Amino acid sequence: MAFHPSALRTEADLEKFVDLVLSYFRLGGMQVQFNCVTRETLQDAQRQPEQHRNLLVRVAGYTDRFVILPKDLQDEIISRTLMETT
């Protein structure tokens, strides 16, 4: 699941997020993974990788540090991150 960072800014937002996750598991969900990053952050990580060394992203079945991925894979991740900062 992908969430724009602005969706998780307030205490009320976080409570709703927790409710969502708890409901998912109560209804039989077994596993869930979240991304909460903007396209702008990923693009900045390409330009300035030294400032984003700990940025983790979900990649087809595994999680890895964005800045160590090959550029073509970084571009693919950016292309599927549709959320823009408003």
C-alpha positions in Angstrom: 0.0 0.0 0.0 1.2 3.4 -0.8 0.5 6.5 1.3 1.5 10.1 0.6 3.4 11.5 3.6 0.7 14.2 4.0 -1.8 11.5 4.8 0.1 10.7 8.0 0.9 14.1 9.5 -1.4 14.4 12.5 -2.2 12.2 15.5 -5.7 11.7 14.1 -4.1 10.6 10.8 -1.9 8.0 12.6 -4.9 6.7 14.6 -6.8 6.2 11.3 -3.8 4.4 9.9 -3.6 2.1 12.9 -7.3 1.4 12.6 -6.9 0.5 9.0 -4.0 -1.9 9.7 -5.8 -3.5 12.7 -9.0 -4.0 10.6 -7.0 -5.6 7.8 -5.6 -8.2 10.2 -8.9 -8.7 12.0 -10.4 -9.6 8.7 -7.8 -12.2 8.0 -5.0 -10.3 6.3 -1.7 -12.0 6.6 0.9 -9.5 5.4 1.0 -5.9 4.3 3.8 -3.6 3.3 3.7 0.2 3.1 5.5 2.9 1.1 5.3 6.4 2.2 7.5 8.5 0.0 6.9 11.1 -2.7 8.2 11.1 -6.2 10.1 14.3 -5.4 12.0 12.5 -2.6 13.0 9.7 -4.9 14.2 12.2 -7.5 16.2 14.1 -4.9 17.7 10.8 -3.8 19.0 10.2 -7.4 20.5 13.7 -7.5 21.9 13.6 -3.9 22.3 10.0 -2.9 24.6 10.9 0.0 21.6 12.6 1.7 19.3 9.6 1.3 21.4 6.6 2.3 18.7 5.2 4.5 15.8 5.5 2.1 14.2 2.1 1.8 11.8 1.2 -1.1 9.8 -1.8 -2.0 11.0 -3.6 -5.0 9.1 -6.6 -6.5 9.1 -8.8 -3.4 11.9 -7.3 -1.4 13.0 -4.1 0.2 16.3 -2.4 -0.6 18.1 0.9 -0.2 17.0 3.2 -3.1 20.4 4.7 -3.6 22.2 1.4 -4.3 19.7 0.2 -6.9 20.7 0.5 -10.6 19.5 3.8 -12.2 17.1 1.9 -14.5 15.4 0.3 -11.5 15.3 3.6 -9.6 13.6 5.2 -12.7 11.0 2.4 -12.7 10.2 2.9 -9.0 9.9 6.7 -9.6 7.6 6.1 -12.6 5.2 4.0 -10.5 5.3 6.5 -7.7 2.4 8.7 -9.0 1.9 10.8 -5.9 3.1 14.4 -6.2 3.5 16.9 -3.4 0.6 19.3 -3.4 
